[in-house]
Structures are given as structure tokens and as C-alpha cells.
Amino acid sequence: MPRSEMPFMSHIGELKRRMIWSALFFVVATGVSLGFHRQILKFLLAPADDLNAFTGGLPIFTDLTEFWGAAVKISVLTGAMVSLPFFLLQMSLFVAPGLGRKERRWLYFLLPFAIASFFSGVMFGYYVLLPPAINFLLNFGGDVATPLIRIGSYVNLVTMLLFWMGLSFELPIVMFFLAKVGIVTPKAFGGKRKYAVVGAFIAGAMITPTFDPVNQALVAGPIIVLYEVGYWLSRLAAHGRSPKAVDASGKASL
């Protein structure tokens, strides 16, 4: 039966089933991650191999529940990342019957790219951005103060940075989609380049925990490149659409 002819309660029932399966997958992934929380924490600590001079480079915890809280938080976040492809697949399968053939094709086509873009951003943050940022923060005190970093604060900082970098790498996919459905035209994206540059440096200042312009540029630079990639992808997405449709969408977007 086509999605448009299904009763409303059937929609709700199907959505509920898919949400339950997604929640169960998340719980299992989180449980498995909790079993490997030490390995995950060691992986996150690898860019900061000399964190504390008086503890052999290891972070500390000053509250009895702090390490447990850090282990649970990183397990939940890891479970969420592992569950992300499954969740997006379930949501895609839910909305796909209500879409046209071309819309379904683009939905399934963009889904793996969206997932790959997010994880690419996380890896960029981990391998490129995190080491110099940690080095700057640890050595900024110089001979005035000695670092003694807590595991909880370290986990909060690293997970926030990696999450926002992963989200930033979704920019080209979003721009492609907006151009494909006619919400924004490539011309509109091209005319906003200067605002994109300013926004990239603002994002760099917000994402990075330092006031170091080099580290902020490490974030702003890729975002500017991603915007340019998104612009050319939007031109590709708009290619073949009728001029009338493009003009209409351009007026709407402006």
C-alpha cells in the first residue's frame, strides 16, 4: 500500500517500531563500548601523551565518580556514533515510501556520503586539529603554572571538538541537497562567499578551545574549502533544472 494511503496510526506504528529498533541498537552499542571504555579513553588520550608531568602523562580524577562519569559519557557517545548509520537508515526507510522515485534515489545516494562526511570530520579533528590545540593549551602556562588535567574536563573538551568538526563536514552535503530541491540556488551560495569566510573564522573561534589564531585557522580553513566544495556541488545539483524553476527558487531563497 502506498505511504499516502496508509492510515495515520499505521504511520505512527511504523515510526515507533523503527525508533525501538534504533534504541535497541544504541543500547547494545553503548554496552559494548562500555566494555571497551579503557581502550576508547586511551585512544582519545593518545594525542596528549604528556598530559601531566607528575602522573606519568596520565590525567587525574578528583571525585570518586568522575572517572566513572567519563567512562559512561564516552561509551554513550561512542554508542551514538556507531548507531548513527543504522538510525539514519531506519529514518530513510520510513520516509522513502512517501517520496517520489527521484527523491528516493537522491536520499539513498546522499545517505552514505553524509555518514562518511561526519566521520571524516571527526578524524580530521582527531589527527589534525587536536594535537596542536592540546600542545598549545599545555604549554601556554610556561613557567607560571603546571598542568594537572582532570579526566572529566579532558573528555568534555575532546568530545565537543570532535562532534562539531564532524558536523562541519556535513556542509557540502547540505548545500548540495538545498540546491537539488530548489531551496537555494548556486548563485545565492556564490554571493555569500565573504560571509562564509567570516562565519568560518567565527566557527573556528567557537569550536577550538584556544585563542591561538593558528589553531583557529586549522578549523576555519577546512570550513572555507568545504563551502567552496558545496558551492560547486550545488551547481552540479542545479544542472539540468529548468531556468524557470531555478529562477523561482532563487527568488524564494533571497
MIVEXTI-364492 format. One record per residue (C-alpha): residue number from 0; residue in three letters; x negated, y, z. Coordinates in steps of 0.001 Angstrom, whole numbers. Layout:
<recs>
+-----+---------+---------+---------+---------+
: num : residuo :    east :   north :      up :
+-----+---------+---------+---------+---------+
: NUM :     ala :       X :       Y :       Z :
...
+-----+---------+---------+---------+---------+
</recs>
This chain:
<recs>
+-----+---------+---------+---------+---------+
: num : residuo :    east :   north :      up :
+-----+---------+---------+---------+---------+
:   0 :     met :       0 :       0 :       0 :
:   1 :     pro :   -1432 :    3442 :    -888 :
:   2 :     arg :   -2501 :    5541 :    2069 :
:   3 :     ser :      67 :    8234 :    1204 :
:   4 :     glu :    2921 :    5686 :    1544 :
:   5 :     met :    1804 :    4278 :    4890 :
:   6 :     pro :    3863 :    5251 :    7968 :
:   7 :     phe :    2286 :    7772 :   10311 :
:   8 :     met :    1923 :    5240 :   13126 :
:   9 :     ser :      58 :    2931 :   10762 :
:  10 :     his :   -2488 :    5708 :   10200 :
:  11 :     ile :   -2871 :    6132 :   13945 :
:  12 :     gly :   -3174 :    2390 :   14452 :
:  13 :     glu :   -5884 :    2035 :   11825 :
:  14 :     leu :   -7803 :    5030 :   13199 :
:  15 :     lys :   -7542 :    3566 :   16695 :
:  16 :     arg :   -8927 :     214 :   15518 :
:  17 :     arg :  -11857 :    1831 :   13766 :
:  18 :     met :  -12606 :    4027 :   16780 :
:  19 :     ile :  -12523 :     970 :   19062 :
:  20 :     trp :  -14948 :    -918 :   16804 :
:  21 :     ser :  -17215 :    2133 :   16726 :
:  22 :     ala :  -17064 :    2474 :   20513 :
:  23 :     leu :  -17881 :   -1221 :   20997 :
:  24 :     phe :  -20818 :    -930 :   18596 :
:  25 :     phe :  -22038 :    2118 :   20532 :
:  26 :     val :  -21756 :     349 :   23893 :
:  27 :     val :  -23714 :   -2662 :   22621 :
:  28 :     ala :  -26371 :    -427 :   21026 :
:  29 :     thr :  -26690 :    1586 :   24241 :
:  30 :     gly :  -27003 :   -1586 :   26322 :
:  31 :     val :  -29742 :   -2931 :   24070 :
:  32 :     ser :  -31501 :     453 :   24159 :
:  33 :     leu :  -31348 :     453 :   27961 :
:  34 :     gly :  -33143 :   -2883 :   27939 :
:  35 :     phe :  -35942 :   -1268 :   25923 :
:  36 :     his :  -35902 :    2116 :   27662 :
:  37 :     arg :  -39567 :    1881 :   28675 :
:  38 :     gln :  -40675 :    1312 :   25089 :
:  39 :     ile :  -38465 :    4173 :   23894 :
:  40 :     leu :  -39802 :    6541 :   26550 :
:  41 :     lys :  -43387 :    5571 :   25722 :
:  42 :     phe :  -42637 :    6303 :   22065 :
:  43 :     leu :  -41325 :    9763 :   22979 :
:  44 :     leu :  -44304 :   10384 :   25243 :
:  45 :     ala :  -46849 :    9436 :   22564 :
:  46 :     pro :  -47205 :   12999 :   21155 :
:  47 :     ala :  -48099 :   14172 :   24699 :
:  48 :     asp :  -50886 :   11737 :   25564 :
:  49 :     asp :  -52422 :   14137 :   28121 :
:  50 :     leu :  -49303 :   15462 :   29800 :
:  51 :     asn :  -50536 :   15715 :   33418 :
:  52 :     ala :  -54205 :   15839 :   34368 :
:  53 :     phe :  -53656 :   14403 :   37866 :
:  54 :     thr :  -51451 :   11429 :   36891 :
:  55 :     gly :  -53401 :    9858 :   34070 :
:  56 :     gly :  -51380 :   11765 :   31491 :
:  57 :     leu :  -48034 :   10440 :   32740 :
:  58 :     pro :  -45025 :   12599 :   33631 :
:  59 :     ile :  -43686 :   12615 :   37178 :
:  60 :     phe :  -40253 :   12486 :   38781 :
:  61 :     thr :  -39434 :   14394 :   41951 :
:  62 :     asp :  -35997 :   12965 :   42625 :
:  63 :     leu :  -35102 :    9330 :   43272 :
:  64 :     thr :  -32564 :    9284 :   40442 :
:  65 :     glu :  -34490 :   11397 :   37930 :
:  66 :     phe :  -36252 :    8563 :   36128 :
:  67 :     trp :  -33041 :    6506 :   36061 :
:  68 :     gly :  -31179 :    9502 :   34631 :
:  69 :     ala :  -33833 :    9995 :   31949 :
:  70 :     ala :  -33702 :    6275 :   31066 :
:  71 :     val :  -29900 :    6332 :   30788 :
:  72 :     lys :  -29884 :    9547 :   28749 :
:  73 :     ile :  -32423 :    8309 :   26243 :
:  74 :     ser :  -30599 :    4978 :   25989 :
:  75 :     val :  -27287 :    6707 :   25289 :
:  76 :     leu :  -28868 :    8976 :   22667 :
:  77 :     thr :  -30649 :    6046 :   21033 :
:  78 :     gly :  -27400 :    4083 :   21035 :
:  79 :     ala :  -25649 :    7048 :   19396 :
:  80 :     met :  -28315 :    7308 :   16685 :
:  81 :     val :  -28195 :    3576 :   15985 :
:  82 :     ser :  -24381 :    3706 :   15891 :
:  83 :     leu :  -24224 :    6738 :   13599 :
:  84 :     pro :  -24306 :    4823 :   10276 :
:  85 :     phe :  -21631 :    2379 :   11495 :
:  86 :     phe :  -19414 :    5214 :   12770 :
:  87 :     leu :  -19709 :    7189 :    9526 :
:  88 :     leu :  -18928 :    4047 :    7540 :
:  89 :     gln :  -15791 :    3419 :    9600 :
:  90 :     met :  -14609 :    7008 :    9162 :
:  91 :     ser :  -15326 :    6831 :    5426 :
:  92 :     leu :  -13308 :    3641 :    5097 :
:  93 :     phe :  -10461 :    5327 :    6979 :
:  94 :     val :  -10240 :    8424 :    4772 :
:  95 :     ala :  -11197 :    6782 :    1455 :
:  96 :     pro :   -7728 :    5393 :     565 :
:  97 :     gly :   -6291 :    8909 :     745 :
:  98 :     leu :   -8835 :   10289 :   -1721 :
:  99 :     gly :   -8938 :   10215 :   -5488 :
: 100 :     arg :  -11267 :    7874 :   -7346 :
: 101 :     lys :  -13888 :   10567 :   -7985 :
: 102 :     glu :  -13683 :   11837 :   -4404 :
: 103 :     arg :  -14205 :    8314 :   -3052 :
: 104 :     arg :  -17174 :    7849 :   -5357 :
: 105 :     trp :  -18835 :   11018 :   -4069 :
: 106 :     leu :  -18015 :   10122 :    -473 :
: 107 :     tyr :  -19751 :    6746 :    -738 :
: 108 :     phe :  -22582 :    8272 :   -2735 :
: 109 :     leu :  -23358 :   11027 :    -191 :
: 110 :     leu :  -22964 :    8882 :    2932 :
: 111 :     pro :  -26378 :    7136 :    2813 :
: 112 :     phe :  -28086 :   10409 :    1860 :
: 113 :     ala :  -26522 :   12166 :    4846 :
: 114 :     ile :  -27751 :    9423 :    7184 :
: 115 :     ala :  -31223 :    9387 :    5614 :
: 116 :     ser :  -31443 :   13190 :    5832 :
: 117 :     phe :  -30660 :   13182 :    9551 :
: 118 :     phe :  -33288 :   10571 :   10360 :
: 119 :     ser :  -35800 :   12342 :    8103 :
: 120 :     gly :  -35299 :   15481 :   10162 :
: 121 :     val :  -35825 :   13525 :   13377 :
: 122 :     met :  -39055 :   12020 :   12041 :
: 123 :     phe :  -40245 :   15441 :   10864 :
: 124 :     gly :  -39631 :   16849 :   14323 :
: 125 :     tyr :  -41428 :   13943 :   15984 :
: 126 :     tyr :  -44519 :   13709 :   13774 :
: 127 :     val :  -44969 :   17313 :   12572 :
: 128 :     leu :  -43326 :   19732 :   14998 :
: 129 :     leu :  -43557 :   18059 :   18408 :
: 130 :     pro :  -47365 :   17594 :   18742 :
: 131 :     pro :  -48357 :   21262 :   18159 :
: 132 :     ala :  -45418 :   22501 :   20262 :
: 133 :     ile :  -46429 :   20309 :   23217 :
: 134 :     asn :  -50073 :   21279 :   22824 :
: 135 :     phe :  -49163 :   24972 :   22883 :
: 136 :     leu :  -46977 :   24620 :   25974 :
: 137 :     leu :  -49524 :   22558 :   27905 :
: 138 :     asn :  -52424 :   24886 :   27186 :
: 139 :     phe :  -50609 :   28205 :   27398 :
: 140 :     gly :  -51265 :   28419 :   31138 :
: 141 :     gly :  -55012 :   28174 :   30582 :
: 142 :     asp :  -56904 :   28561 :   33861 :
: 143 :     val :  -53937 :   30263 :   35555 :
: 144 :     ala :  -51677 :   27245 :   36105 :
: 145 :     thr :  -51954 :   23465 :   35835 :
: 146 :     pro :  -49098 :   21492 :   34229 :
: 147 :     leu :  -47258 :   18855 :   36226 :
: 148 :     ile :  -44413 :   17859 :   33922 :
: 149 :     arg :  -41281 :   16016 :   35090 :
: 150 :     ile :  -39888 :   13168 :   33008 :
: 151 :     gly :  -36394 :   14679 :   33059 :
: 152 :     ser :  -37420 :   18053 :   31655 :
: 153 :     tyr :  -39616 :   16394 :   29021 :
: 154 :     val :  -36811 :   14128 :   27791 :
: 155 :     asn :  -34355 :   17046 :   27656 :
: 156 :     leu :  -36781 :   19143 :   25618 :
: 157 :     val :  -37757 :   16415 :   23151 :
: 158 :     thr :  -34241 :   15114 :   22515 :
: 159 :     met :  -32865 :   18628 :   21938 :
: 160 :     leu :  -35623 :   19439 :   19473 :
: 161 :     leu :  -35276 :   16178 :   17536 :
: 162 :     phe :  -31475 :   16431 :   17399 :
: 163 :     trp :  -31467 :   19951 :   15959 :
: 164 :     met :  -34154 :   19089 :   13431 :
: 165 :     gly :  -32086 :   16111 :   12285 :
: 166 :     leu :  -29045 :   18355 :   11952 :
: 167 :     ser :  -31031 :   20965 :    9997 :
: 168 :     phe :  -31979 :   18401 :    7381 :
: 169 :     glu :  -28276 :   17946 :    6558 :
: 170 :     leu :  -28237 :   21399 :    4939 :
: 171 :     pro :  -28769 :   20296 :    1284 :
: 172 :     ile :  -26054 :   17627 :    1575 :
: 173 :     val :  -23578 :   20163 :    2980 :
: 174 :     met :  -24395 :   22689 :     261 :
: 175 :     phe :  -24004 :   20039 :   -2443 :
: 176 :     phe :  -20629 :   18983 :   -1055 :
: 177 :     leu :  -19322 :   22566 :    -741 :
: 178 :     ala :  -20277 :   23252 :   -4344 :
: 179 :     lys :  -18831 :   19957 :   -5550 :
: 180 :     val :  -15399 :   20610 :   -4067 :
: 181 :     gly :  -15486 :   24242 :   -5225 :
: 182 :     ile :  -15522 :   25967 :   -1824 :
: 183 :     val :  -18771 :   27853 :   -2516 :
: 184 :     thr :  -20452 :   28497 :   -5868 :
: 185 :     pro :  -24185 :   28179 :   -6611 :
: 186 :     lys :  -24192 :   31902 :   -7390 :
: 187 :     ala :  -22989 :   32627 :   -3867 :
: 188 :     phe :  -25728 :   30424 :   -2405 :
: 189 :     gly :  -28340 :   32125 :   -4593 :
: 190 :     gly :  -27236 :   35562 :   -3465 :
: 191 :     lys :  -27635 :   34622 :     187 :
: 192 :     arg :  -31319 :   33639 :     -13 :
: 193 :     lys :  -32555 :   36591 :    2041 :
: 194 :     tyr :  -30010 :   35812 :    4755 :
: 195 :     ala :  -31107 :   32181 :    4664 :
: 196 :     val :  -34721 :   33222 :    5309 :
: 197 :     val :  -33704 :   35371 :    8276 :
: 198 :     gly :  -31432 :   32611 :    9574 :
: 199 :     ala :  -34241 :   30063 :    9217 :
: 200 :     phe :  -36547 :   32076 :   11470 :
: 201 :     ile :  -33734 :   32646 :   13965 :
: 202 :     ala :  -33127 :   28885 :   13973 :
: 203 :     gly :  -36869 :   28345 :   14400 :
: 204 :     ala :  -36873 :   30584 :   17465 :
: 205 :     met :  -33867 :   28740 :   18920 :
: 206 :     ile :  -34996 :   25185 :   18169 :
: 207 :     thr :  -38633 :   25460 :   19209 :
: 208 :     pro :  -39285 :   25826 :   22941 :
: 209 :     thr :  -42246 :   28145 :   22329 :
: 210 :     phe :  -42740 :   31759 :   21349 :
: 211 :     asp :  -45617 :   30742 :   19129 :
: 212 :     pro :  -44984 :   32049 :   15576 :
: 213 :     val :  -46891 :   29084 :   14114 :
: 214 :     asn :  -44521 :   26555 :   15682 :
: 215 :     gln :  -41509 :   28654 :   14729 :
: 216 :     ala :  -42781 :   28767 :   11148 :
: 217 :     leu :  -43044 :   24957 :   11196 :
: 218 :     val :  -39263 :   24920 :   11667 :
: 219 :     ala :  -38349 :   27908 :    9506 :
: 220 :     gly :  -40456 :   26777 :    6536 :
: 221 :     pro :  -38698 :   23421 :    6013 :
: 222 :     ile :  -35270 :   25040 :    6518 :
: 223 :     ile :  -36048 :   27576 :    3785 :
: 224 :     val :  -37203 :   24754 :    1498 :
: 225 :     leu :  -34078 :   22748 :    2359 :
: 226 :     tyr :  -31899 :   25738 :    1481 :
: 227 :     glu :  -33628 :   26040 :   -1880 :
: 228 :     val :  -33150 :   22308 :   -2488 :
: 229 :     gly :  -29498 :   22709 :   -1520 :
: 230 :     tyr :  -29136 :   25593 :   -3980 :
: 231 :     trp :  -30417 :   23505 :   -6903 :
: 232 :     leu :  -28268 :   20581 :   -5802 :
: 233 :     ser :  -25250 :   22901 :   -5726 :
: 234 :     arg :  -26000 :   23907 :   -9313 :
: 235 :     leu :  -26126 :   20242 :  -10226 :
: 236 :     ala :  -22832 :   19658 :   -8385 :
: 237 :     ala :  -21110 :   22541 :  -10187 :
: 238 :     his :  -22377 :   21410 :  -13593 :
: 239 :     gly :  -19528 :   20227 :  -15762 :
: 240 :     arg :  -16770 :   22012 :  -13886 :
: 241 :     ser :  -14605 :   24314 :  -15949 :
: 242 :     pro :  -15543 :   28033 :  -15859 :
: 243 :     lys :  -12034 :   28840 :  -14654 :
: 244 :     ala :  -12378 :   26524 :  -11679 :
: 245 :     val :  -15838 :   27864 :  -10890 :
: 246 :     asp :  -14656 :   31468 :  -11048 :
: 247 :     ala :  -11694 :   30699 :   -8836 :
: 248 :     ser :  -13847 :   29008 :   -6248 :
: 249 :     gly :  -16362 :   31829 :   -6412 :
: 250 :     lys :  -13684 :   34414 :   -5674 :
: 251 :     ala :  -12366 :   32328 :   -2842 :
: 252 :     ser :  -15819 :   31919 :   -1321 :
: 253 :     leu :  -16547 :   35600 :   -1462 :
+-----+---------+---------+---------+---------+
</recs>
